[in-house]
Amino acid sequence: MFRPAGLLAGVLTAVLTLASCTGPYEVAAPSPEPDELAICSEVMAALPETVLDQPRGETTAPELTAVWGSPPISLRCGVDKPKQLGPGSECFEVNHVGWFAQTGRGGMVFTTIGRSAFVEVGVPTAYAPEANALVDLADAVSLVPLEQPCV
């Protein structure tokens, strides 16, 4: 059985693995479809320099991933749809962007809902309330075309 805690542990482990103390964070790059790749390029170019007052860092896959702060807040564009996300899943909206939230050890993982590409944001508990990070990311993430708003 797939558990949100396992997902979060995997995402946070991938983000927290450092190439070196001063090197980029190793973040697993997603493999989006070609049409999603074009959208993600726009999102990545529009990301803010700070999230929750944390500066943007370097990643090993800057075309599709970004991090801010330490411990890092992570973003991956073009991820697969979460297995737990279904028609009855709760959608909460932050600045006109719908999100699916999963709780686990070490923080929260948020994935966009109702957009033509999935964007995933991992936020460690050090930044609680974790959903506040989504406010800083909403403008960039809203560049992903809306297909179905939260209802």
Secondary structure, 3 states (H helix, E strand, C coil): CCCHHHHHHHHHHHHHCECCCCCCECCCCCCCCHHHHHHHHHHHHHCCCEECCEEECCECCCCCEEEECCCCEEEEEEECCCCCCCCCCCCEEECCEEEEEEEECCEEEEEEECECCEEEEEEEHHHCCCCHHHHHHHHHHCCCCECCCCC
